[in-house]
């Protein structure tokens, strides 16, 4: 009877995780979740900074083009005497 009960217990609870392992895994999961949240915040900050830099870069390119056209205009209009 005891052997039968032991086999039944092994069959029913053979794939159960011990509490200390479960608590350790829960702790690791909480740490990973926290790290993931901080990384998501960092990523969104970096994306915002990247977009701002792209915008500034495009403005600088427009200014460069305007200055170049102005320079060419002045170069043509200032002929040597």
C-alpha positions as a Markdown table, in Angstrom:
| # | Residue | x | y | z |
|---|---|---|---|---|
| 1 | Unk | 0.0 | 0.0 | 0.0 |
| 2 | Unk | 2.8 | 2.4 | 0.9 |
| 3 | Unk | 4.7 | 1.6 | -2.3 |
| 4 | Unk | 1.5 | 2.2 | -4.3 |
| 5 | Unk | 0.9 | 5.5 | -2.5 |
| 6 | Unk | 4.6 | 6.5 | -3.1 |
| 7 | Unk | 4.4 | 5.8 | -6.8 |
| 8 | Unk | 1.1 | 7.8 | -7.0 |
| 9 | Unk | 2.8 | 10.7 | -5.2 |
| 10 | Unk | 5.8 | 10.5 | -7.6 |
| 11 | Unk | 3.5 | 10.4 | -10.6 |
| 12 | Unk | 1.3 | 13.4 | -9.4 |
| 13 | Unk | 4.1 | 15.6 | -8.2 |
| 14 | Unk | 7.1 | 14.5 | -10.4 |
| 15 | Unk | 7.1 | 17.7 | -12.4 |
| 16 | Unk | 6.5 | 20.2 | -9.6 |
| 17 | Unk | 9.2 | 22.8 | -8.9 |
| 18 | Unk | 10.5 | 23.0 | -5.3 |
| 19 | Unk | 9.6 | 26.2 | -3.5 |
| 20 | Unk | 13.1 | 27.5 | -3.2 |
| 21 | Unk | 13.7 | 27.0 | -6.9 |
| 22 | Unk | 10.4 | 28.8 | -7.7 |
| 23 | Unk | 11.3 | 31.7 | -5.4 |
| 24 | Unk | 14.7 | 32.0 | -7.0 |
| 25 | Unk | 13.2 | 32.0 | -10.5 |
| 26 | Unk | 10.6 | 34.6 | -9.4 |
| 27 | Unk | 13.4 | 36.8 | -8.1 |
| 28 | Unk | 15.4 | 36.5 | -11.3 |
| 29 | Unk | 12.2 | 37.2 | -13.3 |
| 30 | Unk | 11.6 | 40.4 | -11.3 |
| 31 | Unk | 15.2 | 41.6 | -11.8 |
| 32 | Unk | 14.9 | 40.9 | -15.6 |
| 33 | Unk | 11.6 | 42.7 | -15.7 |
| 34 | Unk | 13.1 | 45.7 | -14.0 |
| 35 | Unk | 16.1 | 45.7 | -16.3 |
| 36 | Unk | 13.8 | 45.4 | -19.3 |
| 37 | Unk | 11.7 | 48.4 | -18.1 |
| 38 | Unk | 14.9 | 50.6 | -17.7 |
| 39 | Unk | 16.2 | 49.5 | -21.1 |
| 40 | Unk | 12.9 | 50.4 | -22.7 |
| 41 | Unk | 13.0 | 53.9 | -21.1 |
| 42 | Unk | 16.6 | 54.3 | -22.2 |
| 43 | Unk | 15.7 | 53.2 | -25.7 |
| 44 | Unk | 12.8 | 55.7 | -25.9 |
| 45 | Unk | 15.1 | 58.5 | -24.7 |
| 46 | Unk | 17.8 | 57.5 | -27.3 |
| 47 | Unk | 15.2 | 57.4 | -30.0 |
| 48 | Unk | 14.0 | 60.9 | -29.1 |
| 49 | Unk | 17.5 | 62.2 | -29.1 |
| 50 | Unk | 18.3 | 60.5 | -32.4 |
| 51 | Unk | 15.2 | 62.1 | -34.0 |
| 52 | Unk | 16.2 | 65.5 | -32.6 |
| 53 | Unk | 19.7 | 65.1 | -34.0 |
| 54 | Unk | 18.3 | 64.1 | -37.4 |
| 55 | Unk | 16.1 | 67.2 | -37.4 |
| 56 | Unk | 19.1 | 69.4 | -36.6 |
| 57 | Unk | 21.1 | 67.7 | -39.3 |
| 58 | Unk | 18.4 | 68.4 | -41.9 |
| 59 | Unk | 18.3 | 72.1 | -40.8 |
| 60 | Unk | 22.0 | 72.4 | -41.1 |
| 61 | Unk | 21.9 | 70.8 | -44.6 |
| 62 | Unk | 19.2 | 73.3 | -45.7 |
| 63 | Unk | 21.3 | 76.2 | -44.3 |
| 64 | Unk | 24.4 | 74.9 | -46.1 |
| 65 | Unk | 22.5 | 74.7 | -49.4 |
| 66 | Unk | 21.2 | 78.2 | -48.9 |
| 67 | Unk | 24.7 | 79.5 | -48.1 |
| 68 | Unk | 26.1 | 77.7 | -51.1 |
| 69 | Unk | 23.5 | 79.2 | -53.5 |
| 70 | Unk | 24.1 | 82.7 | -51.9 |
| 71 | Unk | 27.9 | 82.2 | -52.4 |
| 72 | Unk | 27.5 | 81.2 | -56.0 |
| 73 | Unk | 25.2 | 84.2 | -56.6 |
| 74 | Unk | 27.8 | 86.6 | -55.0 |
| 75 | Unk | 30.6 | 84.9 | -56.9 |
| 76 | Unk | 28.8 | 85.5 | -60.3 |
| 77 | Unk | 27.8 | 89.1 | -59.4 |
| 78 | Unk | 31.3 | 90.1 | -58.2 |
| 79 | Unk | 33.2 | 90.0 | -61.4 |
| 80 | Unk | 36.8 | 91.3 | -61.4 |
| 81 | Unk | 37.2 | 94.8 | -62.7 |
